[in-house]
Amino acid sequence: MIGLINSAILLAGATNRSERIIIDPEGYRVAAVTGEFLERWKERALAAEQELERISAECDELAADNIDLQMIVQALEAKIT
């Protein structure tokens, strides 16, 4: 009986002609019929790409610093022995 009621509720919700609202993971409520949803995703994708490039450049710089420090340590160890 409860299953039949739940099915009726789901069917009524599926046939409802109201405007669909999409809630994305970031919590923005944007109507699916507008281009605003796509524009916000494009903006966030561009910002994420720029952040990734910044972090990648920082990692490359740190890796180069690490190599330099390893060479210094090896040179000092060679002097000690």
N, C-alpha and C positions, 0 to 999 in steps of 0.2 A: 504494500500500500504506500509506504513512504517512498519507495523507488518510483512509483507511478507519479506521485506528487512532484518529486524532484525532476522527473522527465518533463512534466508539464511546465514547470517553472523554467527549465532550460529552453524548451521549445518556444515559450512565450518571449523569453529574452532574445532568442535568435531571430524571431520574426518581427521584433520591434524595429520601427523605422527611425528611431532617434539617431542623432549624429554620434558617430563613434569617437571616443576620446582615447588616444594612445598615451600611456604613461611610460616614459622611457626610464632606464635605470638611474639617471641622474635626478629624477623627480619632476621633470618639466611636464606639464600637462598641455599638450598641443593637439589641436583638432587635426584629424587625419586628412581632411579635405583641403587643408591649406598647404602652401609651400613652405610655411614657417618651420614645420617639423624638419624638413630636409635642409633648410638653410641653417638651422641650429646645429644639426649633425655635421654639416660641412664646416661650420665655424669651429666646433669642438675637435673635429678631425684635423683641421689645419693647425690648431693650437697644440694638439697632441704631437703632431709631426714635428713642429718647431721645437717642442720640449724634448722630443727624442733626439733630434739633431744636436741640441745644446748639451744634453747629457752624454751623448756619444762623443762629442768633441772633448768634453771634460774627462771622460774615461780614457780617451787616447792620450791626453796630456798627462794624466796620472800614470798611465802605463809607461810613457816615455820617462817620466821622473823616476819611476821604479827601476827601469833599466839603468839609468844614470847612477842611482844609489847602489845598485848591485855591483856595477863596475867600480865604484869608489870603494866599496867593502872588499872586493876582490883585490884591488890594488893595495889597500891597507893590510890585508891578511898576507899578501905576498911580501910586504916590507917586514912584517913581524917574524915570519918564518925564515 
